[in-house]
């Protein structure tokens, strides 16, 4: 098989990443734009190491779960499936990863907390080409209209469209835009990444828009960030009983992206925390660590290696001095030599690549009675869960949150306890 060939395929099942698995003459074919059970004519895109990548050219027998044509824009890989079916597909992806990668078959489908599938996104990385601002199309550097994806709020789409018009006579000045909002969208900030030699002198006027509360700029490759105008931070408030706390963050800082499921996710993680000392690794701006302190889990050590997020974490932790210790260093560096550390719970929220070998060994050396692992990538979670199980942990519960509707990604929370191995028990709905 070579690129350009057309294959008639019956689609078997979803795989991590959003494509569907089919087979042709014994070869595995990963098909974009299909759904399980469909018969499609697929166009081969590339062949690598015996695996074929293809996309749907024509649907011969459509699934009853199909609701339209695939949208090639980023964040829409499952948008042609009915939303309830998307959740079922993600359940299958989680089960497949735990059975195949972790060798830990699930006794029941993992419960997934659903989300509204439009306007959910609080953070976005947008790309600029000429007068167009938007997301990349899947697998390309072509830019598509953000409005077609329904990920952002309508008022945010208006901001982007207006900004696009204003930047149209300044081609090549702005290369990319980071956007951040608080949950209520009462605060909305932008960070503009400029071409290395770009002149930013006219950008303040161009970016002063209704609905934008602050703008920062930096030339690509330069560590120097300047505030162009306004307050370039957004703040969210959280409550638990009589306790109330805030999290403030710069535009570029990492934060969970779904405005509707942030609190349910925090609640799920905090319900799993044992009484006593907590170590929050990959703490970000303090989403879990400050919630833990506010709810009486003390002391807490929060570790974050990223400069931007660590600065926000330190600021957010100021009201909790004496209860929260912030460490600005790589997780691997922090864990090195900490074998005697007494933590009842270790919280993990690593990047999509999961734990590095050094981080994993450090976590195992702590021997915390409980590990709560929050992951946006099921295969790396399954890989790391297998290593923890081999070291004496058991997976006590597994629950997922659909932070990324219309995509193949799903946020999964695994609670792991030190003790004899036991079958996985997914959390009830």
C-alpha positions in Angstrom: 0.0 0.0 0.0 1.2 3.5 -0.9 -0.1 7.0 -0.3 -3.1 7.7 -2.5 -4.4 4.2 -2.6 -8.1 3.7 -1.8 -9.1 0.9 0.6 -12.6 -0.4 1.4 -12.6 -1.1 5.2 -14.9 -2.1 8.0 -14.1 -0.1 11.1 -13.5 -2.2 14.3 -12.8 0.1 17.3 -11.4 3.4 18.5 -7.8 3.9 19.5 -6.0 6.5 21.5 -5.5 9.7 19.5 -8.9 9.6 17.8 -8.5 7.4 14.8 -10.4 4.1 14.3 -8.8 0.7 13.8 -9.4 -1.4 10.7 -7.5 -4.1 9.0 -6.6 -4.7 5.3 -4.7 -7.8 4.2 -3.4 -8.3 7.7 -2.2 -4.7 8.1 -3.5 -2.4 10.8 -5.1 0.7 9.3 -5.7 3.8 11.5 -8.6 5.8 9.9 -9.6 9.4 10.6 -13.2 10.4 10.3 -14.8 7.0 10.8 -16.9 5.3 13.5 -16.9 1.7 14.7 -19.1 -0.6 12.6 -19.0 1.6 9.5 -17.9 0.5 6.0 -15.8 3.3 4.5 -13.6 4.0 1.5 -10.4 5.4 2.9 -7.6 7.2 1.2 -4.1 6.1 2.4 -2.1 9.1 3.7 1.1 7.3 4.8 2.6 3.9 5.6 5.1 3.6 8.4 6.5 0.4 10.0 3.7 -1.8 8.8 0.9 0.6 10.0 -1.2 2.5 7.5 -2.7 5.9 8.2 -5.8 6.8 6.2 -8.7 9.2 6.1 -12.3 8.6 5.1 -13.0 9.5 1.5 -16.6 8.1 1.4 -18.9 6.4 3.9 -20.5 3.3 2.3 -22.4 2.1 5.5 -22.8 4.9 8.1 -23.2 4.3 11.8 -26.4 5.4 13.4 -24.2 7.4 15.8 -23.0 9.7 13.0 -24.3 13.2 13.1 -22.4 14.8 10.3 -19.2 15.1 8.4 -15.8 15.2 10.1 -14.5 18.6 11.0 -10.7 18.7 10.3 -10.1 21.6 12.6 -8.2 20.9 15.8 -10.3 19.8 18.7 -13.0 18.2 16.6 -11.8 14.6 15.9 -15.0 13.1 17.4 -17.4 15.9 16.4 -19.1 13.8 13.8 -20.3 11.4 16.5 -23.3 11.9 18.8 -22.0 13.2 22.1 -23.3 10.2 24.2 -21.4 8.0 21.7 -18.3 10.0 22.1 -18.3 9.1 25.8 -18.8 5.4 25.0 -15.8 5.6 22.6 -13.7 7.2 25.4 -14.7 4.4 27.7 -13.5 1.9 25.2 -10.2 3.8 24.8 -9.6 3.8 28.6 -10.5 0.1 28.8 -8.2 -0.8 25.8 -5.2 1.1 27.3 -5.6 -0.5 30.7 -6.0 -4.0 29.2 -3.3 -3.7 26.5 -0.7 -1.3 28.0 -1.2 -1.9 31.8 -2.4 -5.5 31.5 -5.1 -4.6 34.0 -8.5 -5.3 32.5 -11.4 -3.2 33.9 -14.3 -5.0 35.5 -16.7 -2.4 34.3 -16.7 0.7 32.1 -15.1 3.7 33.7 -17.6 6.4 34.6 -17.1 9.7 32.7 -18.4 13.0 33.9 -19.9 14.8 30.8 -19.5 18.4 29.8 -21.3 20.8 27.6 -19.6 20.5 24.2 -19.5 24.2 23.3 -18.0 27.2 25.0 -16.1 24.9 27.4 -12.6 26.1 26.7 -10.9 28.6 29.0 -7.4 28.4 27.4 -6.4 28.3 23.8 -3.3 28.5 21.7 -4.2 30.3 18.4 -2.0 30.7 15.3 -1.8 33.7 13.0 -1.4 33.6 9.2 -2.1 36.9 7.4 -5.5 38.0 8.4 -6.5 34.6 9.8 -6.4 33.7 13.5 -7.4 30.2 14.5 -6.5 26.6 15.3 -4.5 24.3 13.1 -6.2 21.7 11.1 -5.4 18.2 12.3 -1.9 17.2 11.2 -1.2 20.4 9.2 -0.2 24.0 9.7 -3.3 25.2 7.8 -5.5 27.5 10.0 -9.2 27.0 10.3 -11.9 29.2 11.8 -12.3 28.8 15.6 -16.1 29.4 15.3 -16.5 26.1 13.5 -15.2 24.2 16.5 -17.6 25.6 19.1 -14.9 25.3 21.7 -14.9 28.9 22.7 -17.7 31.2 23.9 -19.5 33.3 21.3 -18.1 36.5 22.9 -14.6 35.1 22.7 -15.1 34.3 19.0 -16.1 38.0 18.5 -12.9 39.1 20.2 -10.9 36.9 17.8 -12.7 38.0 14.7 -12.2 41.7 15.7 -8.6 41.2 16.5 -8.1 39.4 13.2 -9.5 42.3 11.3 -7.3 44.8 13.2 -4.1 42.8 12.6 -4.8 42.3 8.9 -2.8 45.4 8.0 0.1 44.2 10.2 1.1 40.9 8.5 3.9 39.0 10.0 4.0 40.9 13.3 2.1 38.5 15.5 2.9 34.8 15.1 0.7 33.2 17.8 -1.7 34.2 20.5 -2.3 32.6 23.9 -5.8 33.2 25.3 -6.9 32.8 28.9 -10.3 33.3 30.6 -11.6 32.8 34.1 -14.6 30.5 34.4 -17.2 33.3 34.3 -15.4 34.9 31.3 -15.4 38.2 33.2 -11.7 38.4 32.7 -10.0 37.6 29.4 -6.3 38.1 28.6 -4.1 37.7 25.6 -0.4 37.0 25.2 1.0 37.9 21.7 4.1 36.0 20.4 5.8 38.4 18.0 8.1 37.8 15.1 11.8 38.3 16.3 12.2 41.7 14.7 8.6 42.9 14.9 7.7 46.4 16.0 5.0 46.3 18.7 4.4 50.1 18.8 0.9 49.9 17.3 -0.3 46.8 19.0 -1.8 48.5 22.1 -4.4 50.3 20.0 -5.1 47.1 17.9 -5.7 44.9 20.9 -7.7 47.3 23.1 -11.0 45.5 22.6 -14.2 45.1 24.5 -14.0 41.9 26.5 -10.2 41.9 26.8 -8.8 42.8 30.2 -5.1 42.7 29.6 -2.4 41.9 27.0 1.2 40.9 27.2 3.8 40.5 24.5 7.1 38.8 23.9 9.3 38.3 20.8 9.7 34.7 19.8 12.8 33.3 21.4 13.1 36.1 24.0 12.4 35.5 27.7 11.4 39.1 28.2 7.6 39.5 28.6 6.1 42.9 28.7 2.6 44.0 29.7 1.2 46.0 26.8 -1.8 47.2 28.8 -4.3 46.2 31.4 -4.1 43.5 34.1 -2.7 40.5 32.3 -4.0 37.9 34.8 -7.3 36.1 35.4 -8.6 35.0 38.7 -11.0 32.2 39.7 -12.7 31.8 43.1 -13.5 28.5 44.8 -15.5 27.6 47.9 -15.8 24.6 50.2 -18.1 25.1 53.1 -17.0 28.3 54.8 -13.6 28.3 53.1 -13.1 30.5 50.1 -9.9 30.9 48.1 -8.7 32.3 44.8 -6.3 31.2 42.1 -4.8 33.8 39.9 -2.7 33.1 36.8 -0.9 34.6 33.9 -2.1 34.0 30.4 0.8 31.6 29.7 0.4 29.5 32.8 -1.0 26.0 32.6 -4.5 25.5 34.0 -7.2 22.9 33.3 -9.0 24.1 30.3 -12.7 23.1 30.8 -14.7 25.8 32.7 -17.5 23.4 33.5 -15.6 20.5 35.0 -12.8 22.2 37.0 -14.7 22.1 40.3 -15.9 18.5 39.9 -12.4 17.4 39.0 -11.0 19.1 42.2 -13.7 17.5 44.3 -12.9 14.1 43.0 -9.2 14.5 43.7 -9.7 15.9 47.1 -12.1 13.2 48.2 -9.3 10.7 47.5 -6.7 12.5 49.7 -5.8 10.8 52.9 -5.6 12.8 56.2 -2.1 14.0 56.8 0.8 15.4 54.7 0.3 15.8 51.0 2.9 16.3 48.3 1.5 17.8 45.1 3.9 17.1 42.2 3.4 19.1 38.9 1.3 21.5 41.0 0.8 24.2 38.3 -0.7 27.3 39.8 -2.0 25.4 42.8 -5.3 24.0 41.7 -5.1 20.8 43.9 -2.6 21.9 46.5 -4.3 25.1 47.6 -7.7 23.3 47.6 -6.1 20.6 49.8 -4.9 23.2 52.3 -8.2 25.1 52.3 -10.0 21.9 53.1 -7.8 21.1 56.0 -5.3 18.7 54.5 -2.0 19.9 56.0 0.9 20.3 55.6 1.1 20.4 51.8 4.2 20.6 49.7 3.6 21.9 46.1 6.3 21.3 43.5 6.3 23.0 40.1 9.2 23.4 37.7 7.7 25.8 35.1 8.8 29.4 35.8 5.5 31.0 34.9 3.3 28.5 36.8 5.6 28.5 39.8 5.4 32.2 40.1 1.6 32.1 40.2 1.7 29.2 42.6 3.9 31.2 45.0 1.5 34.2 44.8 -1.6 32.0 45.2 0.0 30.3 48.3 0.6 33.6 50.1 -2.6 33.4 52.2 -1.6 29.9 53.4 1.9 30.5 54.7 2.9 27.9 57.3 0.5 25.4 55.8 1.7 25.3 52.2 5.3 25.0 51.2 6.1 25.9 47.5 9.1 24.4 45.8 10.1 25.8 42.4 12.1 23.0 40.9 11.8 20.1 38.6 9.9 17.1 40.1 12.9 14.9 39.4 15.2 17.2 41.4 12.8 17.5 44.3 12.4 13.8 44.6 16.1 13.0 44.5 17.1 12.0 48.0 13.7 12.3 49.5 13.3 8.7 50.4 12.5 9.4 54.0 9.8 12.0 53.2 6.6 11.3 55.1 3.6 11.8 52.8 0.2 10.2 53.2 -0.8 11.2 49.7 1.1 12.0 46.6 -0.8 13.9 43.9 0.4 13.6 40.4 -0.7 15.7 37.4 2.1 15.3 34.9 2.3 16.5 31.3 0.9 14.3 28.5 4.1 12.3 28.4 3.5 11.0 31.9 6.2 10.4 34.5 9.9 10.3 33.5 11.9 7.3 34.7 13.5 9.5 37.4 10.2 10.9 38.6 8.7 7.4 38.7 11.5 6.0 40.7 11.3 9.0 43.1 7.6 8.5 43.6 8.1 4.8 44.3 10.8 5.7 46.9 8.4 7.9 48.8 6.2 4.8 49.5 3.2 7.0 50.2 0.1 5.0 51.3 -1.9 6.6 48.5 -1.1 8.0 45.0 -3.7 10.1 43.2 -2.8 10.3 39.5 -4.5 12.8 37.2 -3.8 12.3 33.6 -4.8 13.7 30.2 -3.3 10.8 28.3 -4.6 7.3 28.9 -1.8 5.3 27.4 0.9 7.0 29.6 -1.4 6.7 32.6 -1.7 3.0 31.9 2.0 2.6 31.5 2.8 4.3 34.8 -0.1 2.5 36.6 1.6 -0.8 35.5 4.9 0.3 37.1 3.1 1.3 40.3 1.2 -2.0 40.5 4.5 -3.9 39.9 5.9 -1.9 42.9 3.1 -3.0 45.2 0.2 -0.6 44.6 -3.3 -1.5 43.6 -5.7 0.6 41.6 -8.5 1.3 44.0 -10.7 3.5 41.7 -10.8 5.0 38.3 -12.9 7.9 37.1 -12.8 10.1 34.0 -13.9 13.7 33.2 -14.6 14.8 29.6 -12.6 18.0 29.7 -12.1 17.9 26.0 -15.5 17.2 24.2 -15.4 16.3 20.5 -11.8 15.1 20.9 -10.4 11.7 21.8 -8.8 13.0 25.0 -10.2 12.3 28.4 -9.0 13.4 31.9 -8.7 10.3 34.1 -8.2 10.1 37.9 -6.6 6.9 39.2 -6.5 6.3 42.9 -3.7 3.9 43.9 -3.1 2.4 47.3 0.0 0.6 48.6 -0.9 -3.0 49.3 -1.7 -6.3 47.6 -2.7 -6.2 44.0 -6.4 -6.3 43.3 -8.7 -5.9 40.3 -9.5 -2.3 39.3 -12.7 -1.0 40.7 -14.0 1.9 38.6 -15.8 4.6 40.7 -19.6 4.5 40.4 -21.3 7.2 38.3 
